[in-house]
Amino acid sequence: MPRPSGVVEWANMAYRLLAVDLDGTLLRRSDGRVDERDASAIHELSRAGVTVTINTGRLHSGSIDAARVCGIVGPIACVEGSHLVEAESMRTIVHHPMTPEVTHLLREAFRPLATFVFEHDGIHHDEDGEPFAHYVRTWSPKLRLVEEALDEHVWANDPLAAVAIGSAPDCEAAMAVLRGHASTVFSVCFPIWQYPGKHCILVRAAGPNKGTALVELCNSIGCSLEEAVVVGDWWNDIPMFEVAGLSFVMGGAPPEVGGKASEVLTHEHGTGGGIAEAIRRAWG
């Protein structure tokens, strides 16, 4: 049967799914938008019958604009595999929240820090978080001010993740507590270049990651991991690099990250054009 008019004839149709990271990969760092070259290539690939999806650390509400630009309406993976959700309908497919035991631990460990609580589609914070709201908005534009971010009721709706921001010593003290609970809570700490002297702790339930998310995305369309192509640029993309049939890392990524991918793209991370290049190289 001939393909519909306007559908590109791809040379290699062995791969059935493309999963892309957002920040620095699909989205340009200069303006946070999808490059027209990437959007066009994604639309062409989708019309040819390949499923295109997103695998990101953002919440759904921080991902939907990019999904709509690319015509992605089906399942996407958010919060590094903690939430699998249909992009357009917002129907939850898989939900891996933090347990009450973990949230109690975090409420104690984060007392000296500005805290942001991530629910499935919005973020709660109090006045201590106001100076950092612009930074946290990267995860979701839906920020909601509450009286006290560490109050028990703020954590009552099965939060997916949390962010805490403060001085390096205060963050290290919190991390010392969290390291003793690595079997139940994933935690990572890093400096925030926009706020000299401040560090950020990101936490979520232990277990989910972008690799487990890729497994669930493949299951949702009935394809194997060997039939999946992924594109990313950072440390949290390594789990999906390690399980995908073919993985591309953006140019300029840390060498330790690039070494985990099948191939390195010529387009630098954050500049746009890398997804279009990956599609040409994977599908011909």
N, C-alpha and C positions, 0 to 999 in steps of 0.2 A: 504494500500500500504506500503511495507517495506521501511524503510529509506535507503538512499544511504549508501554505505560502508564508514565507518569512522565517521559517525554521531553518537554522543553520545545520548543515550536515556535519556532525562531529565524527572524526575518524575513529575514536576509541570510545565505545559505550560500555566498557567493562565496569566502570564505576557508576554507582546509582545514587550516591548521596554526597553532597558537599556541605561541610559544616565550617563556619567561619567565626573567628573571634571578632569582637567589635573594636575596642579602643586600640589604636595603633595599627590595626589590620584592615578592617572594612571602613573604619572612620578615620578621616584625616585629623591630625592633632591641631592643625591651624584653625579649623572652624567646626570640628566635630561632625562633619557631613560626609555622606557617601560620595565618592568620586564618580562622575558620570560614566567613565570607562568601566568601572566595576559594576555599576547598576545595569548598564547595557549588557555586559557579558553574562550576568546572573539571569537576566530576563531571557536571553537567548538559550541558556542552558536549561532553564525551567521549561521553556516551550518544547525543548527536545525530549522532555520526560525525566530529567534528573531532579531529584528533590534537593532543594537548597534550604539550609537552616542556619541558625545562629547558636553558638556555644559561648556564653559570656559570663562574666562575674556580675554584670548588672542585674537589677530587677527587671521584670517585664515592662514596667512603665518607663524604664530608661532605655529599653530596646525597641519599643514598638515603632518609633519613627523610622529607624533604619529598616526594620522589617517591611514597613509599608512602601518605602522607596524602592525596595528590591522585590516587591510582590510576594513576600513570604507571609503565608497565612496559617500554615500548619504548626506542628510542635517546634518549639525552640527551648533550649536549655539555659536557665538563668541561675545566678548565684553559684556558679561553678558546680552545677549538677544538683543543687539542692532543690530546684524547682523546675519541672518540665511542664510547659504550659502551651496551649495553642495560642499563637501570636494574635490572631484577630478576635477569636471568641473569648479569650481569656480563661478557657476551661482548663482547670488543673488536671494533669495526667499523672504526675509523680510529685510527691511533696516530702521532703526530708527536713523537718524542723529540728531545732535544738530542743532537748528534753527539759522538763522543769528543773531537774538536778543541775544541768548545765547553766540554765539561766540564773539560778540562785547563785552559783559559783561566780558568774560574770558580774552580777549586781554587787557582790562583795569586792571582787578584784578591781572593778572599774571606779571605785568611789572617788579617787582623786582626779579622774579624767572626764573630759567632755564626751558624752556617750550618745550614740545614735543606734536605735533599734530598728532592724529591717523586718517588716512584715512582708507578706507575699507581694504587695504592690505599693508600698509606701514606707516612709522612714519617720520615726518619732525622735524628737530631741527637745531639750529644754534650753533656757537662755545661755547656759554655759557653752552650748554648741553653736550659737549664732555666729561667732567669728569664723567658724569652719564650714558653715552651711554651703557656701559656694563650692568648696572642694568636694563635699559629700554628695552634692547634687549630681555629680557624674554618675553615680549609681542609679539615681532616680530623681526626676524633677518634683516628685510628690513628697515634700518635706512638711511635717506637721509639728507645730510647737505644742509641747505639753508642759505642765507645771514642774514635774520632776521626772527625768528620764529613767532614774533608777527605782522608781516606785514599782511595786509588784504588778499592779494592774496594767502597766505599760508593756510588760513582758508576757501577758496572759494569753495572747492570741497566736501561739505557736510560731515565734519569730524564726526566720530562716538564717539570720546572721546579725552581727553587730559590729560597729566600728567605735573605737575609743581613741581619743586624741589628747596628747599632753606632752609634758617634758620627757626627755630621754630617761632620766632616773625613775620617774613615776611609771612610765611604760615598761621599763625593764623589771620593776618590782611586780607589776601585773603579770608579765610574761613568766616570771619565775614561778608564780602560782599555777598558771595555765599549763606549763610544761609537765607538771605532775599529773595532768588529766588528759594527756594526749590521746588516750584510747576513746575518749568521748567528745573532745572538742579540738577542732583544727584551729591553730592560731599562727599568725605571722605578723611581724613588726617591721616597719620600715620608716625612714625619715621622709618628711614631706618637704620637698624643695620650695614650695610656695610659702611655707611658714618656717623660716629658719629656727632651729632649736626645737621644733616640734616633731614628734613621732606619731605614727598611726598603728594601731593594732586592729587587724581584721580577724574575726572569728566566725565559725560556722560549725555545724555538726561534723564530727570526724566520719570519714567514709566516702561521702560524695566528692567527686572532683570532675574535671572535664573528660576524663577517661570513662568513668561510670556513666556520665551523661551521654557520651557517644554511643555506648552500648544501648542505652534506653532509646536514643533517637533512631538507631538502626532497627531496633525491635519494633518501633512504632510504624515503620514502613515495610518491614519484612525483608530487610537486606542484611548481609553479613558485614562484619568489620572490615574484611578484605575489600569490600565494594565501596568503602567510605574514603573520601579525600577530606583532609582538614587543613586549615590555614591559620597560623597564629604568630605571635611575636614575643611572648613573655614566658616567665617561669611557670605560671599556672596553666600554660598550654601544653607543657611536657606530657602530662598524663594522656592527653588525646593523641599526641604525636606517637606515643609508645604503643598504641593499640590500633591505629588506623592503617588501612591498606597502603595509603600514600599520604605523606605529610609534607607541607611546605612551611618554611619559616621565612618571615619577612627579612629583607636585607637590613643589616645594622643591628639585629638582635644580639644579645649577649652570646658569646661563643659557646658557653655551656648549654644554652637553649638551642642554638643552631645545630649543635652536634647531635641533638636528639631527633631532628627531623630528617626525612628522606632527602629533601632537596632545599636549597637556599634560593630565594627569589632575588632578582636583580633590583626590584623596586624596594626602596628603603621603607622601614616601618613608619607609619604616620603620614606618608606623602600621597597615598592613593595610587591606584593602578596595579597593586599586587594581586588582587583577586582575579582581575582579568588575565594577568600573566599566568597565574596558577591554573585557571580554566583552560587556557590555550595549551599549557604543558601537559595537563592531565588528560584532556579530551581531544587534543589535536586540532 
